[in-house]
Amino acid sequence: MRFKVFLEKSNEDNKQTLYIWADLPKDLHTKYLDRLELNEEDIIEVEDKPHMTFLYLPEPVEGITEEKAFDVIKPILEGKEFDETFLSHYEIFKGTSWEEDNDSDCVVVRLKVPHQLVEVRDEVKKALKDAGCTAEETFKEYKPHMTIAYVKPDTKVDLKDIDEDEVYLKNFGFQWGGSDKAKKRFI
């Protein structure tokens, strides 16, 4: 929801964003949320759609249209499937506020992804740039992860060991724009 609010605000400001993701199993999200044993009063929001972000360009995406971006990305990602992706460990991303007046920390489970996924991601970024896209990523280091929950800043979280469950990444989603009304397509 917090990320959704940020996307909607971007859309209200007429800023087009580009978001590509792969869905993750709800049962794994529930398993790792329950394992944390967070105090309810410390939780700001629980992620409601488990996913791994493949690429997110939050600043205004300029130099390329939605259709052109989709046409560039689709042949690269269509039919791609990545096994040998494992849940790795809990981590906290500090200060991940999507709203100006509401700071939070983000509890995630990091993913170990195969190098092929990172190579395909780099190929998508290059193809978008070659097609005229001028947007840059906010975070320079790619940290594949599954968001578990947003918590109050500096909440004490027992980052327990996790099972290295394997996940299968396929069926990548594409969204242009920030609102819930933005068209979501699967590649």
Secondary structure by P-SEA (a helix, b strand, c coil): caaaaaaaaaaaacbbbbbbbbbccaaaaaaaaaaaccccccccccccbbbbbccccccccccccaaaaaaaaaaaccccccccccccbbbbbccccccccbbbbbbbbbbbccaaaaaaaaaaaaaaaaaccccccccccccccccccccccccccccccccbbbbbbcbbbbbcccccccccccc
